[in-house]
């Protein structure tokens, strides 16, 4: 998977998780200690996040880092079908 494709898929997955957790972008940004413009850019696939940021997302959604990546793997596999 290319970096751009990864960023787009991961961003869409983060958006899905945020919506499932009934959070707005500003609410998620507050949990991450970030701003909502960055959350928006991540969700649009404009940024490729670091493992540190992935851990912060996992914490914000109250799941483990491995669960975050497993969920992403399942999500991206379904999108490829």
MMTF fields as JSON, N, C-alpha, C and O atoms, coordinates in Angstrom:
{
  "mmtfVersion": "1.0.0",
  "mmtfProducer": "UNKNOWN",
  "numBonds": 323,
  "numAtoms": 324,
  "numGroups": 81,
  "numChains": 1,
  "numModels": 1,
  "chainsPerModel": [1],
  "groupsPerChain": [81],
  "chainIdList": ["A"],
  "bondAtomList": [4, 2, 8, 6, 12, 10, 16, 14, 20, 18, 24, 22, 28, 26, 32, 30, 36, 34, 40, 38, 44, 42, 48, 46, 52, 50, 56, 54, 60, 58, 64, 62, 68, 66, 72, 70, 76, 74, 80, 78, 84, 82, 88, 86, 92, 90, 96, 94, 100, 98, 104, 102, 108, 106, 112, 110, 116, 114, 120, 118, 124, 122, 128, 126, 132, 130, 136, 134, 140, 138, 144, 142, 148, 146, 152, 150, 156, 154, 160, 158, 164, 162, 168, 166, 172, 170, 176, 174, 180, 178, 184, 182, 188, 186, 192, 190, 196, 194, 200, 198, 204, 202, 208, 206, 212, 210, 216, 214, 220, 218, 224, 222, 228, 226, 232, 230, 236, 234, 240, 238, 244, 242, 248, 246, 252, 250, 256, 254, 260, 258, 264, 262, 268, 266, 272, 270, 276, 274, 280, 278, 284, 282, 288, 286, 292, 290, 296, 294, 300, 298, 304, 302, 308, 306, 312, 310, 316, 314, 320, 318],
  "bondOrderList": [1, 1, 1, 1, 1, 1, 1, 1, 1, 1, 1, 1, 1, 1, 1, 1, 1, 1, 1, 1, 1, 1, 1, 1, 1, 1, 1, 1, 1, 1, 1, 1, 1, 1, 1, 1, 1, 1, 1, 1, 1, 1, 1, 1, 1, 1, 1, 1, 1, 1, 1, 1, 1, 1, 1, 1, 1, 1, 1, 1, 1, 1, 1, 1, 1, 1, 1, 1, 1, 1, 1, 1, 1, 1, 1, 1, 1, 1, 1, 1],
  "groupList": [{"groupName": "UNK", "atomNameList": ["N", "CA", "C", "O"], "elementList": ["N", "C", "C", "O"], "formalChargeList": [0, 0, 0, 0], "bondAtomList": [1, 0, 2, 1, 3, 2], "bondOrderList": [1, 1, 2], "singleLetterCode": "X", "chemCompType": "L-PEPTIDE LINKING"}],
  "groupTypeList": [0, 0, 0, 0, 0, 0, 0, 0, 0, 0, 0, 0, 0, 0, 0, 0, 0, 0, 0, 0, 0, 0, 0, 0, 0, 0, 0, 0, 0, 0, 0, 0, 0, 0, 0, 0, 0, 0, 0, 0, 0, 0, 0, 0, 0, 0, 0, 0, 0, 0, 0, 0, 0, 0, 0, 0, 0, 0, 0, 0, 0, 0, 0, 0, 0, 0, 0, 0, 0, 0, 0, 0, 0, 0, 0, 0, 0, 0, 0, 0, 0],
  "groupIdList": [1, 2, 3, 4, 5, 6, 7, 8, 9, 10, 11, 12, 13, 14, 15, 16, 17, 18, 19, 20, 21, 22, 23, 24, 25, 26, 27, 28, 29, 30, 31, 32, 33, 34, 35, 36, 37, 38, 39, 40, 41, 42, 43, 44, 45, 46, 47, 48, 49, 50, 51, 52, 53, 54, 55, 56, 57, 58, 59, 60, 61, 62, 63, 64, 65, 66, 67, 68, 69, 70, 71, 72, 73, 74, 75, 76, 77, 78, 79, 80, 81],
  "secStructList": [7, 7, 2, 2, 2, 2, 2, 2, 2, 2, 2, 2, 2, 2, 2, 2, 2, 2, 2, 2, 6, 6, 7, 7, 2, 2, 2, 2, 2, 2, 2, 2, 6, 1, 7, 2, 2, 2, 2, 2, 2, 2, 2, 6, 6, 7, 7, 7, 7, 7, 2, 2, 2, 2, 2, 2, 2, 2, 2, 2, 6, 6, 7, 7, 2, 2, 2, 2, 2, 2, 2, 2, 2, 2, 2, 2, 2, 2, 2, 2, 7],
  "xCoordList": [0.85, 0.0, 0.897, 1.826, 0.608, 1.368, 1.03, -0.034, 1.951, 1.771, 0.487, -0.251, 0.217, -0.982, -2.251, -3.209, -2.255, -3.421, -3.601, -4.721, -2.488, -2.55, -3.153, -4.038, -2.678, -3.161, -4.655, -5.382, -5.111, -6.537, -7.372, -8.387, -6.95, -7.701, -7.662, -8.677, -6.489, -6.388, -7.216, -7.876, -7.184, -7.995, -9.477, -10.204, -9.93, -11.339, -11.695, -12.797, -10.764, -10.989, -11.08, -11.932, -10.219, -10.273, -11.613, -12.234, -12.046, -13.346, -14.47, -15.357, -14.427, -15.435, -15.433, -16.496, -14.262, -14.177, -14.701, -15.424, -14.326, -14.783, -16.305, -16.927, -16.902, -18.354, -19.028, -20.068, -18.45, -19.003, -18.958, -19.82, -17.946, -17.817, -18.547, -18.417, -19.309, -20.138, -19.339, -19.744, -18.194, -17.326, -17.287, -17.349, -17.183, -16.916, -15.407, -14.642, -14.989, -13.551, -12.951, -11.875, -13.598, -13.031, -12.937, -11.981, -13.924, -13.87, -12.7, -11.983, -12.509, -11.388, -10.068, -9.123, -10.012, -8.801, -8.444, -7.273, -9.442, -9.194, -8.596, -7.667, -9.128, -8.593, -7.151, -6.362, -6.816, -5.472, -4.504, -3.296, -5.035, -4.181, -3.756, -2.623, -4.67, -4.387, -5.45, -6.224, -5.502, -6.58, -7.409, -6.937, -8.658, -9.567, -9.155, -9.526, -8.397, -7.941, -7.008, -7.045, -6.17, -5.281, -6.072, -5.758, -7.106, -7.951, -8.624, -8.677, -9.132, -9.765, -8.789, -9.142, -7.569, -6.556, -6.194, -5.988, -6.118, -5.84, -6.978, -6.741, -8.214, -9.372, -9.453, -9.982, -8.945, -8.936, -7.733, -7.62, -6.844, -5.682, -4.534, -3.653, -4.526, -3.466, -2.201, -1.129, -2.322, -1.175, -1.023, -2.017, 0.2, 0.482, 0.939, 1.936, 0.21, 0.489, 1.667, 2.067, 2.212, 3.294, 2.706, 1.513, 3.523, 3.074, 2.654, 1.737, 3.307, 2.937, 1.509, 0.717, 1.191, -0.16, -1.172, -2.293, -0.798, -1.685, -2.02, -3.164, -1.034, -1.29, -2.254, -3.125, -2.105, -3.017, -4.447, -5.406, -4.588, -5.92, -6.49, -7.653, -5.681, -6.144, -6.615, -7.673, -5.836, -6.23, -7.541, -8.403, -7.694, -8.908, -10.146, -11.238, -9.967, -11.086, -11.19, -12.04, -10.318, -10.309, -10.128, -10.813, -9.178, -8.819, -7.298, -6.596, -6.799, -5.351, -4.832, -5.587, -3.547, -2.925, -3.076, -3.328, -2.921, -3.077, -4.52, -4.74, -5.498, -6.896, -7.144, -7.905, -6.505, -6.632, -6.13, -6.801, -4.95, -4.385, -5.116, -5.237, -5.595, -6.374, -7.672, -8.074, -8.322, -9.541, -9.272, -10.06, -8.146, -7.776, -7.512, -7.928, -6.837, -6.559, -7.866, -8.009, -8.813, -10.11, -10.852, -11.446, -10.815, -11.482, -10.879, -11.61, -9.568, -8.921, -9.111, -9.202, -9.173, -9.401, -10.783, -10.941, -11.788, -13.148, -13.222, -13.954, -12.473, -12.491, -11.854, -12.216, -10.906, -10.213, -11.056, -10.785, -12.07, -12.905, -13.8, -14.561],
  "yCoordList": [-1.177, 0.0, 1.241, 1.352, 2.15, 3.392, 4.311, 4.195, 5.222, 6.145, 6.964, 7.123, 7.479, 8.302, 7.484, 7.963, 6.253, 5.386, 5.054, 5.06, 4.765, 4.493, 5.676, 5.501, 6.876, 8.077, 8.283, 8.627, 8.074, 8.222, 7.197, 7.543, 5.948, 4.891, 5.06, 4.892, 5.393, 5.546, 6.738, 6.677, 7.808, 8.977, 8.659, 9.09, 7.906, 7.505, 6.609, 6.698, 5.751, 4.873, 5.688, 5.414, 6.674, 7.535, 8.273, 8.385, 8.767, 9.456, 8.513, 8.896, 7.282, 6.27, 6.041, 6.027, 5.862, 5.654, 6.872, 6.734, 8.06, 9.289, 9.358, 9.663, 9.077, 9.132, 8.041, 8.283, 6.849, 5.762, 6.119, 5.699, 6.897, 7.329, 8.638, 9.226, 9.084, 10.29, 11.511, 12.257, 11.678, 12.815, 13.751, 13.326, 15.029, 16.007, 16.085, 15.584, 16.711, 16.908, 17.738, 17.389, 18.826, 19.577, 18.748, 18.89, 17.891, 17.038, 16.065, 15.873, 15.455, 14.536, 15.287, 14.808, 16.46, 17.272, 17.588, 17.545, 17.904, 18.178, 16.966, 17.1, 15.78, 14.557, 14.3, 13.748, 14.71, 14.482, 15.613, 15.483, 16.72, 17.872, 18.502, 18.96, 18.523, 18.989, 20.008, 20.441, 20.396, 21.277, 20.574, 19.656, 21.024, 20.305, 20.397, 19.532, 21.426, 21.51, 20.348, 19.813, 19.961, 18.814, 17.512, 16.635, 17.389, 16.192, 16.115, 15.047, 17.232, 17.282, 16.87, 16.099, 17.382, 17.045, 15.56, 14.937, 15.0, 13.561, 12.766, 11.82, 13.145, 12.427, 12.523, 11.618, 13.592, 13.744, 13.049, 13.017, 12.497, 11.781, 12.687, 12.281, 13.907, 14.853, 14.665, 15.133, 13.983, 13.718, 12.22, 11.496, 11.754, 10.396, 10.511, 11.169, 9.874, 10.045, 9.194, 8.242, 9.561, 8.794, 7.739, 7.769, 6.826, 5.813, 6.472, 5.991, 7.555, 8.298, 8.836, 8.741, 9.395, 9.924, 8.789, 8.939, 7.665, 6.498, 6.061, 5.707, 6.083, 5.719, 6.704, 6.305, 7.985, 8.995, 8.768, 8.938, 8.385, 8.053, 6.843, 6.849, 5.815, 4.62, 4.996, 4.55, 5.805, 6.245, 7.021, 6.825, 7.898, 8.719, 7.85, 8.175, 6.75, 5.85, 4.72, 3.838, 4.759, 3.787, 2.356, 1.428, 2.208, 0.885, 0.774, 1.776, -0.443, -0.632, -0.239, -0.168, 0.008, 0.323, -0.847, -0.645, -2.065, -3.234, -3.343, -3.74, -3.0, -3.027, -1.959, -2.179, -0.806, 0.253, -0.244, -0.075, -0.857, -1.328, -2.552, -2.704, -3.413, -4.569, -4.088, -4.587, -3.124, -2.558, -1.903, -2.037, -1.19, -0.564, -1.622, -1.469, -2.674, -3.746, -4.329, -4.523, -4.605, -5.137, -4.13, -4.498, -2.858, -1.79, -1.644, -1.561, -1.614, -1.427, -2.634, -2.488, -3.834, -5.036, -4.987, -5.352, -4.538, -4.438, -3.389, -3.567, -2.299, -1.245, -1.709, -1.228, -2.641, -3.132, -4.126, -4.373, -4.693, -5.697, -5.069, -5.772],
  "zCoordList": [0.0, 0.0, 0.0, 0.8, -0.891, -0.979, 0.197, 0.806, 0.503, 1.619, 1.479, 2.451, 0.287, 0.081, 0.296, 0.902, -0.2, -0.007, 1.472, 1.984, 2.156, 3.589, 4.332, 5.17, 4.027, 4.718, 4.495, 5.426, 3.271, 2.975, 3.732, 4.337, 3.7, 4.388, 5.902, 6.577, 6.43, 7.88, 8.338, 9.375, 7.576, 7.911, 7.918, 8.814, 6.924, 6.868, 8.051, 8.594, 8.447, 9.601, 10.889, 11.734, 11.045, 12.237, 12.279, 13.337, 11.141, 11.081, 11.502, 12.265, 11.004, 11.365, 12.875, 13.497, 13.466, 14.912, 15.68, 16.666, 15.211, 15.879, 15.86, 16.878, 14.712, 14.599, 15.423, 16.037, 15.443, 16.264, 17.746, 18.519, 18.139, 19.528, 19.793, 20.867, 18.814, 18.922, 19.378, 20.269, 18.732, 19.032, 17.839, 16.686, 18.143, 17.093, 16.904, 17.728, 15.825, 15.631, 16.766, 17.252, 17.215, 18.338, 19.63, 20.392, 19.869, 21.071, 20.995, 21.976, 19.84, 19.665, 19.782, 20.409, 19.178, 19.261, 20.708, 21.085, 21.513, 22.935, 23.635, 24.43, 23.341, 23.947, 23.532, 24.298, 22.306, 21.781, 22.123, 21.923, 22.637, 22.873, 21.559, 21.415, 20.608, 19.265, 18.878, 19.731, 17.617, 17.182, 16.114, 15.444, 15.97, 15.082, 13.619, 12.825, 13.242, 11.854, 11.521, 10.413, 12.486, 12.267, 12.188, 11.383, 13.031, 12.975, 11.607, 10.997, 11.134, 9.824, 8.723, 7.831, 8.787, 7.781, 7.83, 6.789, 9.021, 9.162, 8.544, 7.793, 8.855, 8.32, 6.795, 6.151, 6.22, 4.762, 4.119, 2.894, 4.931, 4.405, 4.024, 3.267, 4.534, 4.188, 5.026, 4.644, 6.16, 7.032, 7.215, 7.271, 7.307, 7.741, 9.191, 9.488, 10.074, 11.495, 11.948, 11.277, 13.104, 13.722, 14.65, 14.95, 15.095, 16.049, 17.36, 18.026, 17.732, 18.938, 18.807, 19.745, 17.655, 17.433, 17.372, 17.857, 16.79, 16.761, 18.182, 18.468, 19.074, 20.467, 21.112, 21.885, 20.8, 21.337, 20.832, 21.584, 19.561, 19.042, 19.773, 20.175, 19.943, 20.655, 22.062, 22.504, 22.752, 24.095, 24.06, 24.917, 23.075, 22.967, 22.733, 23.199, 22.011, 21.732, 22.759, 22.642, 23.761, 24.859, 24.348, 24.779, 23.412, 22.903, 22.916, 23.054, 22.771, 22.716, 21.333, 20.363, 21.27, 19.992, 19.023, 17.835, 19.528, 18.654, 18.151, 17.006, 18.981, 18.539, 17.48, 16.537, 17.635, 16.632, 15.279, 14.261, 15.273, 14.006, 13.459, 12.243, 14.326, 13.865, 13.226, 12.175, 13.86, 13.293, 11.952, 11.015, 11.864, 10.593, 9.531, 8.382, 9.902, 8.941, 8.404, 7.197, 9.288, 8.859, 7.985, 6.972, 8.381, 7.637, 6.236, 5.249, 6.155, 4.855, 3.955, 2.736, 4.541, 3.747, 3.113, 1.948, 3.867, 3.342, 2.235, 1.261, 2.377, 1.368, 0.065, -1.009, 0.152, -1.04, -1.83, -3.005, -1.198, -1.886, -2.929, -3.594]
}
